[in-house]
Amino acid sequence: MRGRFISFEGPEGCGKSTQAKLLIARLQAEGLTVTSAREPGGTRTGEIIRDILQHDLSKETIFPEAEVLLFAASRAQIVRQHIEPALQAGTWVVCDRFMDSTTAYQGYGRGFDVERVIDINAFAVGHTVPDVTFLLALDVDTSLARMESRNRERRQGQDRFEREGRDFHARIHAGYQAMARRWPARFRVIDGDRPAEAVAADIWAEVTLARHRTLADSEGTPQ
């Protein structure tokens, strides 16, 4: 049986990386074979692109069109090198960000044509689309406060996207909500402004439900 593909999305500071790790541990405890992925990155090529996009490796202005295509290039690489082979082998894949991040950040955030970004994403990923996307929802002010606190704790500066103003992040938030309404069969919106344990419990409930549906489909039983 083909593996399941789960992605985590959300604004800065929403806790998606933490929740992705918790879900992987829970799935492995259930005896499932699971692999992790992250975007951008996850391959040697992708990690170089990540450094260009997030950490100003090129030391020059990256224009919106180039930014979209760099994200798509990293995504195309990890899909074909890592994600799709794992799914074909029956492995579950849990990805920290995927194609929806580009639609949110570059489409809605930067003001790039959203439909064009969606088309570019489709070219990059082919048929490899998440079965379930968990959107960890958080209001803008809480998101920015968490981001600042995280950077202080890690004693690190802001990356290219964190340096953007509040309006940029507000557009990202609105974009994520628009995508959740557009693709309700794939998106699961989870309140991220709660303790990690409560968020993880809601995510696990959704994953359990999805697993039961998959088993019912494979056995040919009615829904």
N, C-alpha and C positions, 0 to 999 in steps of 0.2 A: 504494500500500500504506500502511496506517495505520502511524504511527510507533510506536516502542516507549517505554514509560514505566518508568523505573527510579528507585527511591527509595533513599535511604540513611538508616539508622536506627542508633541506639546511644546509650549513656550519655554523660555529659559527658566530654570529652577523648578520645573514641575515634578522632578523626581523620576523621570522615565528611565534613566540609567540604573537607578536603584531597583526599580520595579522589574526591569528586564532581568537583572541578576537574580532577584528573588524568584521570578517565574521559572527561570532555567533550573535553579536548585530544586524547586518543587516538582517540575516535570521529571528531572533525573531521579528524584526520590520515588517517583511512580514507576520507574523502570524504563522510561523512554530515552531514546538516544537523541540528544539535543546539541546543537551547535549555536554559537553566538555570531553576530555580525554587527558592524556599525557603519554608519554613513556620515560624512564621506570617510573612506578608509577601508580597512578590512583586507586589503591586498597591498603588496609593495607599491604598486602604481597608485592605488587609492590613497595610501598614507602620504605619498609625496604631494598629491593633489590637495589633500587635507591641509598640509602645512602651507601650501600656497594660499588657499582660501581663508583659513582661519588665522594664520599667524604671519601674514605678510612676507612669506618667504621670497617672493619676487621683488619686493621693495618698490613696487610701482602700482599705480592705480589699476584696479581690475574693473573693467566696464561690465554693466549688467548682463549684456549678451554673452560675454566671455565667462562670467560667473555661472550662468545657467548651464552652459556647455561643459564647463569643468565638472560641475556636479554630475551631469549626465554621463560624462566619460568615466568617472569613478564608479558610478552605479552600474554602467554597462559591464565594467570589468568584474565587479564583485558578483553580479548575477551569474555570469557565465563561468567564472573561475571557482566560485564557492557556493552560492545559494542554490542555484538550479541543480548542480550535481548532488548536493546534500539531499534536497527534496526528492530527487529521483531514487536515491538510495533508501528512502523511508525515514530520513532524519528530520526532526523538527528544527526549524530555524527561527530564532528570536533575534530580531534586528532593532538596534537602537537608532532610530530614524530611518526613513526610506524616501520614496519618491514624493510623499506628501509634504515633506519639509521644504523641498524646492518650490512646490506650488505655493506654500505658505510664505516663505521668506523672500523668494525672488519674484513670485507672481504678485501676491497680495502686498507683501512688505515693500518691495522695490517699485511696485507699480508696473512691472512687466506684464505683457498680455497673458492673462491666466490661461486661456484656451491654447495658446501657443506653447506655454510651459507644459501643459498636460500632454500635448502632442509629442514634445521632445522627450518627456518622461516615458511615454508609451513606446517610442522608438528605442530608448535605452534599455527598458526592462523586458520588452516582448510580452510573452504570456505570463511572466513571473510576477504576479501581483499578490500581496498579502491576503491570506484567508480572513484574517481579523486584524484590525488596526485599533489599538487602544490609544485614545486621545485623553491625556491627563489634563483636565481643564483647571485653569488657575487665572484669577483676575490679574490685570496688568501690573498693578502696584505691588501685589504680593510676589508676582514673578520677578520683578526688578529688584525688590528687596532681598529675595532669596539669592538671586544672582550675585548681588554685591556681597552678601554674607559669605557665600561659597568662595568667592575670589579672595576675600580677606582671610578665611580659614586656610586656604591653600597658598596664600601669599603669592598670588599670581595677578597679572594685569588682565584687562579686558581684551577679548579677541575682536576681530573686525566687526562682527555682528553685535556683540555686547556693547560696543561703543556707539551704536546707533541710538537715536533719541526715542523718547516715549511714544511718539506718534508712529514710528516704524514698528515698534513692538505691539502697539494697539491694533495696527492693520493686520499683523500676523495672527493675533488672537481672533479677530473677526474672520479672517480667512479660514482658520481651522474650523470654526463653527459653521461656516458656509460649506466646507467640504463634508463635514459630518451630516449636514442636511442633504447634500447632493448624493452621497453614497451611504445611506443608512444601513444597508445590508452588511457592509464591511466595517464601518466605524462603530466602536463602543466608547461612549463618552463617560469618563470616570472622574468624579470630583477629586482633584489632586490636593485640595487644601485640607487634608486630614492626616492623622498619623500614618506612617508607612504601612503598618500592620492592617489598618482598616482598608487602605487602598488595595493592598495585596489580596485581601479576602474577596473584594468585589471582582478583581481581575480573575482570581482562581474560579469563582463561581461562573463567570462567563466562559472560561476555558473548558470547564467541566461540561457545561451545556453544549459547547461546540463539539467536544469529543463524543458525546452521546449521539449528537446528530450525525456525525461522521460514521459512527458504528452502525447506526440505523440505516444510513444510505448504502453502506457496503453490504449489509445483510439483506437489503431489499425490503425492509419492514416499512410500513406506512408511518408518516410523520403525524 
